[in-house]
Amino acid sequence: MSSIEIVSGPWGVASMSVAVQRGRALAAWDAFRDLVARVDPDAPSRLTGWDGRAVITHLASWPEAPLLARLLAEARGRRAPDAAPMHQDDVNARLVDTHRDATAAELLAALDDGRVRLAAAFDATAQDPTLALARTGSQVGPVPLLTQLGAIAYELAVHALDLAPCGAGEPPAVLLDAGVLALADITGALAARHGVRARTGLAVPGGGWGFAAPGTEGVGWEVFPLPPGRPGLPAVEARSAALLLDASAGRRAVPALLARRELKPHNLPGLLALAPLLDHVPGLPGGPALRLTATALGSVGRMTALLPTLTRPRS
């Protein structure tokens, strides 16, 4: 369970102190960087056609893909947040091709540069608090700057699991926990933005995270830690944080996980409150399959869809 025993709102994680958010985000980044230091970049990852180098490359900081610079420009009003979003798959493909010969040392240096830029983005919000909740564009619509910065941990956590065949080893708990929190936070943000009333948990051994949205469009949302044991609210319970993240990212088939009881829905009617979110996020990868999954599982199908389209850390 997270050691942060607080409820945050009305804007989810973005309403926590910047120091708390900064510390968590950088701890997750450092955990990923330490994990990458053990990786064989030439070994195949669990993503078809991608070796370890490709996975790391698309998460690191490169001059041609300055995501954090773009987000800060939007938060400061120098770029419209509703400008056409990047075609992320195309950006990823170009990065992977451009840096296909990067050495292990160059990959680590690019990750170190990304950490510097992430820290600077948090420091900018500390110096100018108006930036914290400024809307920035994402693949699922405008969200606060600090929401996006926190959501980077989700991509780091999922891709840390992708690097297991490359020798990465088990991702540390601090990284997995930050990933689960990001999943809860951004799903709460989407529910709030679309006026969906929901109170839902993501339960894992030792606790997990939950979110609550009031059902009034634009009002905000809360995130809160879950106590250990059976969740006392509509929730998705997973055997491990890694399994929950894998299911959310489409790395594992949800129906099979349900059949083996490795993933358990609690209060399915309550979970189905999140069903309308798919209607607001058109063109999702694997959309038809996700809709079938959603019929059986409610919000897990939605959460499976949302995060992979939101943030691809790019500094």
N, C-alpha and C positions, 0 to 999 in steps of 0.2 A: 504494500500500500504506500501511496505517496506520503512523505513526511509533512506536506503542506496541509495542515488541518484548517482550511478556510473555505468559505463559499465566496465566489467572486461574481460580481455583476455590477451594472446591468449589461456589460459588454464582454462577458466571458473572461477568458484569460487576459485580454487586453486591459481589464480593469484592475488586475493585480499590480503591485508596485513594479516599476520598470526594473529595479534591481533584482527582484525575484525572477522575473521573466528572463532577464539577461543571463543570470546565473544558470538557470535551467537550460536555456538554449545553447550556451557555450559548453556546458557539461556534456550535453548530447553530442555536440560537434566534436569535442575532444575524444569522447568515447568512440565515435565513428572513425576518427583519424587514427587512434591507437589500434583499432581493429584492422584498418587498411594497411598499417605498417607490417602486418603479418601475412598479407595476401600475396599470392603469386599472380601478378597481373596477366600473365599469359594463359592461365588455367581457365577453362570454361566456367562461367557462372551458371546458376540454374535458369537464367533467361536464355531462351533459344537464340543462338547466333551471337550472343554477347559474351566476351571474355571479361575477366576482372577489370581490365583496363577500361573497357567501354563503360562498365557500371560506374567506376570511380570518376571517369572523365566527365560524365554528364552531371555530376554533383559538385564538381570543383569550380573554382573561379578562373575564368579565362577572359581576356580583354574583349573578345568578340560577342560575349553574352552577358552583359552587365545587369542582371536582374535587380540586384539591390539598388543600383544607381537609378534604374527605372522606377522602382517603387518609391524611393525617396523623392524623385522628381514629381511623381503623381501626388504624394502626400503634401508637398510644398506648393502644389498648384501650378507647376511648370509644365505639366503634361496631363492631358485629360485621362482620368481613370477609365473612361468608357471607350477609349481608343481601341481599335481592332486588336484583339489579343494575338500573341504570337502563335504560330502553328508549332506547338511544342515538339511534336514528333520530328518535324523538319529541322528544328533547332538542334535537337538531340543528335540526329543523324549527321548534321554538319560538324558538330563538336567531336563526335566519335571519329569521323573521317579525318578531320584536321589534326587530331592528337593521337592518331592510331600508333605512332611510334614513340609516344611519351615514355620516359623511363620511370621507374618506381620513385626515384628522387624527385622528378618533375611533378608527378602526381601528388606526392605529399606536399610539395611546395605550393601547388595550386590549391590544395585543401587548406593550407595555412593562410594563404591569401584570402580565401573565402571566410575563414574565421575572423580575420582582421576586419573585413568588410561587414560581417554580421555584427560584431561588437560595435563598430562605428555607427551602424544603423540604430542600435539600441541607445547608444550615447547621444545621438541626435535627438531622439525622443525625450531623453532626460533633460536635455538643454532646452528643448522647445516642446512642452507637453501638448501643444495643439496638434502635433504630428501623430500622436499615439492612435487617435481614433479617426484620423483622416482616411477617407476611402481610397483604396487602391484597386486596380483592376486585376481580376483573376479569371481563370477559365470557367468559373461558375458565377461570375458577377462581382460587383464591388464588395470588398470587406475591409475592415480597419487594417492599417499598416501593421500594428502589433499582432493582429490575428494571423496575418501572413508570415510574419517572422517566426511566430511560434509553430506554425504548421510545417516549417522546414523539417522539424524533428520527425515528422511522420515519414517523409521520404527517406531520411537517413536511416530510420529504424527498419523500414521495409527492405531497403537495398543492402543493409548490413546482413539481413537474412539471405538475400540473394547471393551474397559473397561466400556463403558457407562452403561450397565446393572448391573455392579458391584458397582454402586454409584460414578463413577468417575466425573460425571458432564461434562460440556462443556470444551474441551481443550482450553487453552488460545491462543490468536492470535499469540503470539510470536512462539509458537510451530507449529501451522498450517502454518504460513508463511515460517518457516524454512523447513517444509516438502515440500511445493510447490516449493521453490527454489531448494531443492535437486532433485526433479523430473525434473525440467528444466535443471539443471546442468548435471545430469548423462545422460539424453537423448541427450543433446548437445555433451557430450563426446563420446557417441556411434556413433552419426552421423559423427563426425569428424574422429573417428578411421576408419570408413568404407567408407570415402570419399563421404558421402551424403551431397549435398548442400541443406541447409534449413535455414529458418528464421521463427521461430514459437513462439507463445505466449501461456501461460497458464493464462487466465484472470479470475479474481474473483472480487467481489465487492471491490472497492477501489484500484484496480490495478492488481497485479500479477507479474509474471516473464516471461521473454522470453529468447531464446537462438538463436544463429546464428552459423552455421558451413559453411565454405567456399566451400566445395565440393572437396577439395584436401586432400587425405588421410594423416593423421599424422600432419596436419598443426595446428590444435587447434580449439577452439570455444570460443564464448563470451556468457556471461549472462548479462541481463540488466533488470531493473525494468520496468513494464508497467504503464503508467499513467491511472488514472480512466477513465471510459467511454468505448465506443466501440473500440476494438483493431484495430489498423491500419495495421495489418499484418495477415498472416494466423494464426489462433489461435483457441483454444478450450476455450469457455467461460462457466463457471459454476456458478450456483446460489450462491454457497458458497465454501470456501476453503475446508471445510470438505467433501462436496459432490464430489469435484474434486479428492481429495485424495481417497475417497471410490471407485470412478469409476476406478481410476488408479490401485488400489489394487484388483479389482475384487469383492469388497464387494457389489456393486450394478450393476444391469444389464444395460449396456449402451443403448441398444435399447429403453428400457422403459424411461430412462432419456431423450433421444432425443425426444421421442414422447410427453413427458410432457413439453418440452422446458426448462428443468432444466439444460440441457447440450446443448450448441449450437456450431456447427462448423462455423468458419468464413473463407471463401476462401478455400473450400474443395480441389480444385486442388493443392493449395499450401501445404495443409496438407499432401496430398498423396505423397509428395516428400520423406517422411520418411518411406514409405512402404517397401523399401528393407531391413530395419533393422531386420525384423522378420527372414529373410533368414539367417542372421548371428548369430542368437541366437536359435539354435535348441533345441528341447526337452522341450520347455516351458510348464509349467502346463496349462492345458486348451487351448493348442495351436489351435486345430481345431475351437473351439468356438471363439477364438481371431481373427483368420483369417476371419471368417464370419463377425465379428464386424468391422474389419479393412476395409473390402470391403465397408461398409456403412459409416465409419467415418474417415478413413485415419489414421492419427498419433495417435489418442486416442487409437485405438486398439493396436498400438505399445507400447505406454506409459503404457497401462494397463498391458502389459506383462513384461516390463523391470525391474522395480524397485524391485518387490517382489523377484526376483532371485538374486539380487545383494548383498545386505548387510543385515545380521541379526546381530545386535549389540551384540558382545560377547567380553568381556574385559579380 
